[in-house]
Amino acid sequence: MATTIALSAKSHKELILLKVEEGFKNMDELVRKLIIEHKKNKLIKSSEKIRKRMKELNLSLSDLIE
């Protein structure tokens, strides 16, 4: 089921250019890829925070598992 979203003309143009440059068949593929990349970035940042905090507390992964 298709849905319409409101975008500024500038954002629409940038999405169209990105779609063409990256070779996506349609806008849905592009948006799904952007969502996945965003989620990956959030996971990476969270992982970095956890690793930093573990280091501060002198903990290893095995300490957390036990």
NUROPA-358848 format. One record per residue (C-alpha): z, x, y. Coordinates in pm, whole numbers, plus 50000, padded with zeros to 5 digits. Example, Ala and Ser with C-alpha at 12.3 -4.5 7.8 and 13.67 -1.06 7.14 Angstrom:
# residues 2
507805123049550507145136749894
END
This chain:
# residues 66
500005000050000498855016050325501045016650634500245024450995502385047651206502245054151580501485089651694500605105252023496945114752059497935151552055499885148251729497045128551571494525155151670496725183151533497175164751203493425159251172492775196151238495445206350987493985182650728490535198050769491755234150784493875230350471491265210250282493235178850211491225148750095493185124250307496075121450547498465109350277498055141950083498745161850399501865142050489503215144250133502685182150140504455184850477507405164850341507655187350034507525218650251510225204450478512485197350179511895232450043512815247650377516025227250391516935238550040516265275050125518405273050439521235256350249521005282449976521215310350234524315294350387525945291050046525155327049951526515339450284529715319550241530105331449881529765367249999532405361450269534755347950002533795375749759532605350449501529815353449247527825326549074529815332548755533035326048953531745291549040530635283348687533925292048520
END
